[in-house]
Amino acid sequence: MTEQGIHKTMPAPIMLKKIENQTKKKSKSYSKNQIVIDTITQVILAQKVARGPRHDSKDAIPTIRKASKYKPIGFSLDKAFDSENIHKIIHEELKANSMIPAKKRIKKGKYRLSSQSLFNKKQYNRRNPSETVISVLKRVFGDKNQSRSDRLRNKETKHRNNCYNIYLHAKRLESVSF
């Protein structure tokens, strides 16, 4: 009696599917936190929390519109937000200025073309306090959500943003105390 090993060059289709499912990496979802802040007081004025990964510009317009009740004079956004629709809403609806660095090779768009010549690096750097706010949020309240579902994770992030405003107010009161 002899044993013979039979080698297949291709596994069975069912096994292929199993192997494929095991090797596929699922992208983990997370909460994408977009905030509009007052650069002088560093208070969060408007927020939009959504399930990530997704592009930033999808949620930009609703967030900018939420901030309109504060009558902003300008917006400093990063390069990911450079689209004609965003420029148009900032200029026409809010009557404000937009400082957004241009993406490469702009060929069309009334506001995008005009903003390229009006871009001021000093004014654009006013968005640095927003990075500070995000840093403080993560340092003070942590960067991990405890919730498992997307809906609760987003709520937790919104509450964290509201707690930041309370924290900021308490810090100011503490510095003024007798």
Contacts in CASP RR format, 6 or more apart in sequence:
PFRMAT RR
TARGET T0000
AUTHOR 0000-0000-0000
METHOD contacts of the structure
MODEL  1
MTEQGIHKTMPAPIMLKKIENQTKKKSKSYSKNQIVIDTITQVILAQKVA
RGPRHDSKDAIPTIRKASKYKPIGFSLDKAFDSENIHKIIHEELKANSMI
PAKKRIKKGKYRLSSQSLFNKKQYNRRNPSETVISVLKRVFGDKNQSRSD
RLRNKETKHRNNCYNIYLHAKRLESVSF
10 16 0 8 1.000
11 19 0 8 1.000
27 53 0 8 1.000
29 51 0 8 1.000
29 52 0 8 1.000
29 53 0 8 1.000
29 150 0 8 1.000
30 51 0 8 1.000
30 52 0 8 1.000
30 53 0 8 1.000
30 145 0 8 1.000
30 153 0 8 1.000
31 49 0 8 1.000
31 50 0 8 1.000
31 51 0 8 1.000
31 52 0 8 1.000
31 145 0 8 1.000
31 150 0 8 1.000
31 153 0 8 1.000
31 154 0 8 1.000
31 156 0 8 1.000
31 157 0 8 1.000
32 49 0 8 1.000
32 50 0 8 1.000
32 51 0 8 1.000
32 52 0 8 1.000
32 53 0 8 1.000
32 54 0 8 1.000
32 56 0 8 1.000
32 59 0 8 1.000
33 47 0 8 1.000
33 49 0 8 1.000
33 134 0 8 1.000
33 137 0 8 1.000
33 157 0 8 1.000
33 161 0 8 1.000
34 47 0 8 1.000
34 48 0 8 1.000
34 49 0 8 1.000
34 50 0 8 1.000
34 56 0 8 1.000
34 59 0 8 1.000
34 60 0 8 1.000
34 63 0 8 1.000
35 44 0 8 1.000
35 46 0 8 1.000
35 47 0 8 1.000
35 63 0 8 1.000
35 130 0 8 1.000
35 133 0 8 1.000
35 134 0 8 1.000
35 161 0 8 1.000
36 44 0 8 1.000
36 45 0 8 1.000
36 46 0 8 1.000
36 47 0 8 1.000
36 63 0 8 1.000
36 64 0 8 1.000
36 66 0 8 1.000
36 67 0 8 1.000
36 72 0 8 1.000
36 75 0 8 1.000
37 43 0 8 1.000
37 44 0 8 1.000
37 45 0 8 1.000
37 129 0 8 1.000
37 130 0 8 1.000
37 133 0 8 1.000
38 45 0 8 1.000
38 70 0 8 1.000
39 76 0 8 1.000
39 126 0 8 1.000
39 127 0 8 1.000
39 129 0 8 1.000
39 130 0 8 1.000
41 168 0 8 1.000
42 129 0 8 1.000
42 132 0 8 1.000
42 133 0 8 1.000
42 168 0 8 1.000
43 165 0 8 1.000
43 168 0 8 1.000
44 133 0 8 1.000
44 161 0 8 1.000
44 162 0 8 1.000
44 164 0 8 1.000
44 165 0 8 1.000
45 66 0 8 1.000
45 67 0 8 1.000
45 70 0 8 1.000
45 72 0 8 1.000
46 63 0 8 1.000
46 64 0 8 1.000
46 66 0 8 1.000
46 67 0 8 1.000
46 70 0 8 1.000
47 63 0 8 1.000
47 66 0 8 1.000
47 158 0 8 1.000
47 161 0 8 1.000
48 59 0 8 1.000
48 62 0 8 1.000
48 63 0 8 1.000
48 66 0 8 1.000
49 154 0 8 1.000
49 157 0 8 1.000
49 158 0 8 1.000
49 161 0 8 1.000
50 58 0 8 1.000
50 59 0 8 1.000
50 154 0 8 1.000
51 150 0 8 1.000
51 153 0 8 1.000
51 154 0 8 1.000
55 80 0 8 1.000
56 80 0 8 1.000
56 81 0 8 1.000
57 80 0 8 1.000
57 81 0 8 1.000
57 83 0 8 1.000
57 86 0 8 1.000
60 77 0 8 1.000
60 81 0 8 1.000
60 86 0 8 1.000
61 85 0 8 1.000
61 86 0 8 1.000
61 89 0 8 1.000
64 75 0 8 1.000
64 86 0 8 1.000
64 89 0 8 1.000
64 90 0 8 1.000
64 94 0 8 1.000
65 89 0 8 1.000
65 93 0 8 1.000
68 93 0 8 1.000
68 94 0 8 1.000
72 94 0 8 1.000
72 96 0 8 1.000
73 96 0 8 1.000
73 97 0 8 1.000
74 90 0 8 1.000
74 94 0 8 1.000
74 96 0 8 1.000
74 97 0 8 1.000
74 98 0 8 1.000
74 99 0 8 1.000
75 90 0 8 1.000
75 96 0 8 1.000
75 97 0 8 1.000
75 98 0 8 1.000
75 99 0 8 1.000
75 100 0 8 1.000
76 99 0 8 1.000
76 100 0 8 1.000
76 123 0 8 1.000
76 124 0 8 1.000
76 125 0 8 1.000
76 126 0 8 1.000
76 127 0 8 1.000
76 130 0 8 1.000
77 86 0 8 1.000
77 98 0 8 1.000
77 99 0 8 1.000
77 100 0 8 1.000
77 127 0 8 1.000
78 100 0 8 1.000
78 101 0 8 1.000
78 127 0 8 1.000
79 100 0 8 1.000
79 101 0 8 1.000
79 102 0 8 1.000
79 103 0 8 1.000
81 100 0 8 1.000
82 100 0 8 1.000
82 101 0 8 1.000
82 102 0 8 1.000
82 103 0 8 1.000
82 112 0 8 1.000
83 112 0 8 1.000
84 108 0 8 1.000
84 109 0 8 1.000
84 110 0 8 1.000
84 111 0 8 1.000
84 112 0 8 1.000
86 98 0 8 1.000
86 100 0 8 1.000
87 98 0 8 1.000
87 100 0 8 1.000
87 111 0 8 1.000
87 112 0 8 1.000
87 115 0 8 1.000
88 111 0 8 1.000
90 96 0 8 1.000
90 97 0 8 1.000
90 98 0 8 1.000
91 97 0 8 1.000
91 98 0 8 1.000
91 111 0 8 1.000
97 118 0 8 1.000
97 123 0 8 1.000
98 111 0 8 1.000
98 115 0 8 1.000
99 115 0 8 1.000
99 119 0 8 1.000
99 120 0 8 1.000
99 123 0 8 1.000
99 124 0 8 1.000
99 126 0 8 1.000
99 127 0 8 1.000
100 115 0 8 1.000
101 119 0 8 1.000
101 124 0 8 1.000
102 112 0 8 1.000
102 115 0 8 1.000
102 116 0 8 1.000
102 119 0 8 1.000
106 112 0 8 1.000
106 113 0 8 1.000
106 116 0 8 1.000
133 164 0 8 1.000
136 164 0 8 1.000
137 160 0 8 1.000
137 161 0 8 1.000
137 164 0 8 1.000
140 164 0 8 1.000
140 167 0 8 1.000
141 160 0 8 1.000
141 163 0 8 1.000
141 164 0 8 1.000
145 153 0 8 1.000
145 156 0 8 1.000
145 157 0 8 1.000
146 156 0 8 1.000
147 153 0 8 1.000
147 155 0 8 1.000
147 156 0 8 1.000
END
